[in-house]
Amino acid sequence: MSIKAKPNLMPQDLATLKVEELNPLTPYVISRQATINIGTIGHVAHGKSTVVKAISGVLTVRFTSEFKRNITIKLGYANAKIFKCENPECHRPGCYKSYRSNTDDNPICERPGCGGKMVLLRHVSFVDCPGHDVLMATMLNGAAVMDAALLLIAGNESCPQPQTSEHIAAIEIMNLKNIIILQNKIDLVKEAAAQEQYGQILKFVQGTIAENAPIIPISAQMKYNIDVICEYIVKKIPIPLRDFTSDPHMIVIRSFDVNKPGSRVDEIKGGVAGGSILKGVLRLGDEIEVRPGVISKELDGKIKCTPILSKIVSLFAEENELQYAVPGGLIGVGTKIDPTLCRADRLVGQVLGSVGKLPQIYVSLEVNFFLLRRLLGVRSEGEKQSKVKKLSKEDTLMVNIGSTSTGCRVFAVKGDLAKLDLLTPVCTQVGEKIALSRRVDKTWRLIGWGKIEAGTLLQN
Amino acid sequence: MSATSTIDKFFENKKQCQFQNWYDKFKAVTFSSVIIPLPKIFIDYLQSDDFSFGNGDFPEFRVEDNDLLDDNNWSTPTTITKPDPKYYQSNSDNEEESDDDDDDDEEEEENSSKNKRVIKQTDFPELLDKIKTAIEKMGGTVIPKLNWSAPKDAIWMNTYNSLKCTTPTDIFLLLKSSDYINHDLLQYKIKEEEDDNTTTPFVLVLRKWQNLHPSMEFRCYVKDNKLIGISQRDTSTYFNFLKDKKDKILNAIINFYDNSIKEKFNSSSFTFDCYVTKDDKVWVIDFNPIHPSTESLLFLWDELFPELIEDDEESLQAKKEDPIKEITELEFRIVQDENSIKPNLSMKSRLPLELMNLSNSDNINELLQQFNDQNKK
């Protein structure tokens, strides 16, 4: 079974696939799928979307949320391929170039008079952060969802701006060690001012996780030094270690019904799940399971949950079709699942993997918890933070388990152990970490952490 | 009436869009719904930080065996974690809390006493009955909303991961967890001294639950009684069949607007959300005001209502770099990107505030560092 190949993308062949030989640079993989995730961190006004567009060629959707012309841009994801020209006459950094995800693997070098062939070195995925749902999963499980970060600072403003400290904090939370600082809008200032700001940035990042990060002056608008960013992505970001050999495990962050309403039965396509593979490899034709699955109420009022069994009928990353998908950038999985079950993101927070290999489904948990003394600082200075009340019976809380969020109700507390009834079944395991939040002054506030010690399993 | 509006120069626009102000007029072209006026006690219930449910309120599952229910049966933690007392409470009951913490207890109690009122479902039995009857009338499954908003941001607090509710508790869990609902609650101030049973300007709307296809939901922008923009409602998903169906949908919506909406709504500029069925029949889902709190989706408010935009220095600069054209002729926008998976933009609400906006996060860093260190042990 060979893929309906886009011309000039490397063919993938399941028959010869040896997962133990895969790595995040395998040509057959990066021809079609991004394998390195790079967070983009910075204030929107500093040109985050222009930078991503300059590198990836993907223009992201714009929104306004206020009548003020304060544009907030929701970036989401954009993928890019990074190439280097083979011609020895082509010098750095000009020999590095990035193109969209669906570009051929060997484009011709654009440098006038060069005509050399370019070689694909990396396929990266830019993820807008913070404020992303994989953030919590990262923190709780230490899974490196993000491999590196681009931190954006506007060259025409003094550094640090208040948000810059927050952004450094975000990088630290995500435990990102590989950072590239971009001093953007350099075209708007004189050289002396740029030099002065460079000094300010160096001083500012001292002692933080970004201390040794390279600082690149760029102009995303004028496409100046974009080649340097590409070069640094190749040279400064280590190849992440990925687990390709375990049973596949994907967290679902989207699910869709892609059918035209009123389609005939024989035309209907199965549901599509979108997400990120944490480990293992998914292949076309794989028999899969989605847990917890379909949740329904039975006649006696009890809630039943049926894991979904299905088969992978298509795999894609951006518009590239795949024969197999690996951990890294977001992928889409076409299945034979009844599409109405996938409609409107109904499978978000569930997990997809091999039949019978996914963790078990819990409906109540016993956790070893520790509560904060006070809420963490979000209030203005001077005001004291509210104390965190002890957990009490019947409290309703938000619980984050991996990439799942749900409600729970405390039904018993003893010392540093608590028993929690979950509002919806969750696929997890003993030893996993959870975060607990409570409604305080009408917003959800983090009150503590916990670890799963035991639980009640759902009956299948 | 016990209510006063908050200061908002676009509040008049908003008022017209309250569900109870348009439902009767558009009954024939929208999904059937029940409107329940809300007494003050229920508004207090929604406002209160007290968020507790008794045994039996939460869903009951079919389980293997439930040792956890046994109050004498507790695990022994596999690892002993001793969190830093600077940040974490001691969980043992007999240990004295430090002096520092006792000082401000009273002060805090006073500050937020109105958020602390403990109200149980049994304190508003009549309303509870009305809700149960309405659910039955709607066929057993409903979508709840207040005057303007549905608690879409809180679907993680629902067993079915949707707005589908079958019991009053399902409804209360969603309403009490939602920032959208809070936003609605801020629109009228209810005097504290009013009696619990006083009717407020707030209503609970229960609409018959439908498994709608998100690809066929559209937001339409009307300016001075003229339809000027239509946007795909779900802006994070690409549906490949929409391109071919675009003209058909456009015609269906134009006809619907001309016949059923035009000059019938109490305002000349507004937005409405609609649903196009497979037979190109159009239903109104909702009306929304021309207001900063309404999402402009695939348009910019600058393109639709440039006269309302207040510029500041930064935005003037942005305008110069990237000028925006005013829309004068009807434009229909759908997501054009190819098949790529993007996160749903509303997913942010699944995290606590601290992780959503990471401001002032020095403490968080220290905590996480510790947390990670402990996990490694």
Chai-1 contact restraints between the chains, C-beta under 6 A:
chainA,res_idxA,chainB,res_idxB,connection_type,confidence,min_distance_angstrom,max_distance_angstrom,comment,restraint_id
A,A45,B,E314,contact,1.0,0.0,6.0,A-B,restraint_1
A,T64,B,S296,contact,1.0,0.0,6.0,A-B,restraint_2
A,T64,B,L300,contact,1.0,0.0,6.0,A-B,restraint_3
A,T64,B,W301,contact,1.0,0.0,6.0,A-B,restraint_4
A,E66,B,P292,contact,1.0,0.0,6.0,A-B,restraint_5
A,F67,B,P292,contact,1.0,0.0,6.0,A-B,restraint_6
A,F67,B,W301,contact,1.0,0.0,6.0,A-B,restraint_7
A,F67,B,L308,contact,1.0,0.0,6.0,A-B,restraint_8
A,F67,B,I309,contact,1.0,0.0,6.0,A-B,restraint_9
A,K68,B,E310,contact,1.0,0.0,6.0,A-B,restraint_10
A,R69,B,I309,contact,1.0,0.0,6.0,A-B,restraint_11
A,R69,B,D311,contact,1.0,0.0,6.0,A-B,restraint_12
A,R69,B,S315,contact,1.0,0.0,6.0,A-B,restraint_13
A,N70,B,S315,contact,1.0,0.0,6.0,A-B,restraint_14
A,K74,B,L345,contact,1.0,0.0,6.0,A-B,restraint_15
A,G76,B,K342,contact,1.0,0.0,6.0,A-B,restraint_16
A,G76,B,P343,contact,1.0,0.0,6.0,A-B,restraint_17
A,Y77,B,K342,contact,1.0,0.0,6.0,A-B,restraint_18
A,P130,B,L358,contact,1.0,0.0,6.0,A-B,restraint_19
A,G131,B,K348,contact,1.0,0.0,6.0,A-B,restraint_20
A,G131,B,M356,contact,1.0,0.0,6.0,A-B,restraint_21
A,D133,B,M347,contact,1.0,0.0,6.0,A-B,restraint_22
A,M136,B,L351,contact,1.0,0.0,6.0,A-B,restraint_23
A,E166,B,L358,contact,1.0,0.0,6.0,A-B,restraint_24
A,E166,B,S359,contact,1.0,0.0,6.0,A-B,restraint_25
A,A169,B,L358,contact,1.0,0.0,6.0,A-B,restraint_26
A,A169,B,S361,contact,1.0,0.0,6.0,A-B,restraint_27
A,A169,B,N365,contact,1.0,0.0,6.0,A-B,restraint_28
A,A170,B,L358,contact,1.0,0.0,6.0,A-B,restraint_29
A,E172,B,N365,contact,1.0,0.0,6.0,A-B,restraint_30
A,I173,B,L368,contact,1.0,0.0,6.0,A-B,restraint_31
A,I253,B,P343,contact,1.0,0.0,6.0,A-B,restraint_32
A,R254,B,I341,contact,1.0,0.0,6.0,A-B,restraint_33
A,R254,B,N344,contact,1.0,0.0,6.0,A-B,restraint_34
A,K260,B,F241,contact,1.0,0.0,6.0,A-B,restraint_35
A,P261,B,H213,contact,1.0,0.0,6.0,A-B,restraint_36
A,P261,B,M216,contact,1.0,0.0,6.0,A-B,restraint_37
A,P261,B,K278,contact,1.0,0.0,6.0,A-B,restraint_38
A,G262,B,K278,contact,1.0,0.0,6.0,A-B,restraint_39
A,G274,B,I341,contact,1.0,0.0,6.0,A-B,restraint_40
A,I295,B,Y160,contact,1.0,0.0,6.0,A-B,restraint_41
A,K302,B,E60,contact,1.0,0.0,6.0,A-B,restraint_42
A,K302,B,R62,contact,1.0,0.0,6.0,A-B,restraint_43
A,I303,B,P59,contact,1.0,0.0,6.0,A-B,restraint_44
A,I303,B,F61,contact,1.0,0.0,6.0,A-B,restraint_45
A,K304,B,R62,contact,1.0,0.0,6.0,A-B,restraint_46
A,F316,B,N339,contact,1.0,0.0,6.0,A-B,restraint_47
A,E318,B,S340,contact,1.0,0.0,6.0,A-B,restraint_48
A,E319,B,E338,contact,1.0,0.0,6.0,A-B,restraint_49
A,E319,B,N339,contact,1.0,0.0,6.0,A-B,restraint_50
A,L330,B,I341,contact,1.0,0.0,6.0,A-B,restraint_51
A,G332,B,I341,contact,1.0,0.0,6.0,A-B,restraint_52
A,A344,B,P214,contact,1.0,0.0,6.0,A-B,restraint_53
A,D345,B,N344,contact,1.0,0.0,6.0,A-B,restraint_54
A,R346,B,N161,contact,1.0,0.0,6.0,A-B,restraint_55
A,V363,B,F61,contact,1.0,0.0,6.0,A-B,restraint_56
A,S364,B,L68,contact,1.0,0.0,6.0,A-B,restraint_57
A,E366,B,L68,contact,1.0,0.0,6.0,A-B,restraint_58
A,E366,B,S75,contact,1.0,0.0,6.0,A-B,restraint_59
A,N368,B,P77,contact,1.0,0.0,6.0,A-B,restraint_60
A,F370,B,P83,contact,1.0,0.0,6.0,A-B,restraint_61
A,F370,B,Y88,contact,1.0,0.0,6.0,A-B,restraint_62
A,L371,B,Q89,contact,1.0,0.0,6.0,A-B,restraint_63
A,L372,B,Y87,contact,1.0,0.0,6.0,A-B,restraint_64
A,R373,B,Q89,contact,1.0,0.0,6.0,A-B,restraint_65
A,L376,B,E354,contact,1.0,0.0,6.0,A-B,restraint_66
A,L376,B,N363,contact,1.0,0.0,6.0,A-B,restraint_67
A,L376,B,I364,contact,1.0,0.0,6.0,A-B,restraint_68
A,G377,B,N360,contact,1.0,0.0,6.0,A-B,restraint_69
A,G377,B,N363,contact,1.0,0.0,6.0,A-B,restraint_70
A,K384,B,D104,contact,1.0,0.0,6.0,A-B,restraint_71
A,E394,B,S52,contact,1.0,0.0,6.0,A-B,restraint_72
A,D395,B,S52,contact,1.0,0.0,6.0,A-B,restraint_73
A,T396,B,F51,contact,1.0,0.0,6.0,A-B,restraint_74
A,T396,B,F53,contact,1.0,0.0,6.0,A-B,restraint_75
A,S405,B,W156,contact,1.0,0.0,6.0,A-B,restraint_76
A,S405,B,R350,contact,1.0,0.0,6.0,A-B,restraint_77
A,T406,B,W156,contact,1.0,0.0,6.0,A-B,restraint_78
A,G407,B,M157,contact,1.0,0.0,6.0,A-B,restraint_79
A,R409,B,F53,contact,1.0,0.0,6.0,A-B,restraint_80
A,R409,B,F58,contact,1.0,0.0,6.0,A-B,restraint_81
A,K414,B,W74,contact,1.0,0.0,6.0,A-B,restraint_82
A,G415,B,N91,contact,1.0,0.0,6.0,A-B,restraint_83
A,D416,B,N91,contact,1.0,0.0,6.0,A-B,restraint_84
A,L417,B,W74,contact,1.0,0.0,6.0,A-B,restraint_85
A,K419,B,L68,contact,1.0,0.0,6.0,A-B,restraint_86
A,D421,B,F58,contact,1.0,0.0,6.0,A-B,restraint_87
A,L423,B,T159,contact,1.0,0.0,6.0,A-B,restraint_88
A,T424,B,T159,contact,1.0,0.0,6.0,A-B,restraint_89
A,S437,B,P352,contact,1.0,0.0,6.0,A-B,restraint_90
A,R439,B,D49,contact,1.0,0.0,6.0,A-B,restraint_91
A,R439,B,F51,contact,1.0,0.0,6.0,A-B,restraint_92
A,V440,B,D49,contact,1.0,0.0,6.0,A-B,restraint_93
A,K442,B,N182,contact,1.0,0.0,6.0,A-B,restraint_94
A,T443,B,L353,contact,1.0,0.0,6.0,A-B,restraint_95
A,W444,B,P352,contact,1.0,0.0,6.0,A-B,restraint_96
A,R445,B,P352,contact,1.0,0.0,6.0,A-B,restraint_97
A,R445,B,L353,contact,1.0,0.0,6.0,A-B,restraint_98
A,L446,B,P352,contact,1.0,0.0,6.0,A-B,restraint_99
A,L446,B,E354,contact,1.0,0.0,6.0,A-B,restraint_100
A,E453,B,S75,contact,1.0,0.0,6.0,A-B,restraint_101
A,E453,B,P77,contact,1.0,0.0,6.0,A-B,restraint_102
A,A454,B,S75,contact,1.0,0.0,6.0,A-B,restraint_103
A,T456,B,V63,contact,1.0,0.0,6.0,A-B,restraint_104
A,T456,B,N66,contact,1.0,0.0,6.0,A-B,restraint_105
A,T456,B,L68,contact,1.0,0.0,6.0,A-B,restraint_106
A,L457,B,E64,contact,1.0,0.0,6.0,A-B,restraint_107
A,L458,B,F61,contact,1.0,0.0,6.0,A-B,restraint_108
A,Q459,B,R62,contact,1.0,0.0,6.0,A-B,restraint_109
A,Q459,B,V63,contact,1.0,0.0,6.0,A-B,restraint_110
A,Q459,B,E64,contact,1.0,0.0,6.0,A-B,restraint_111
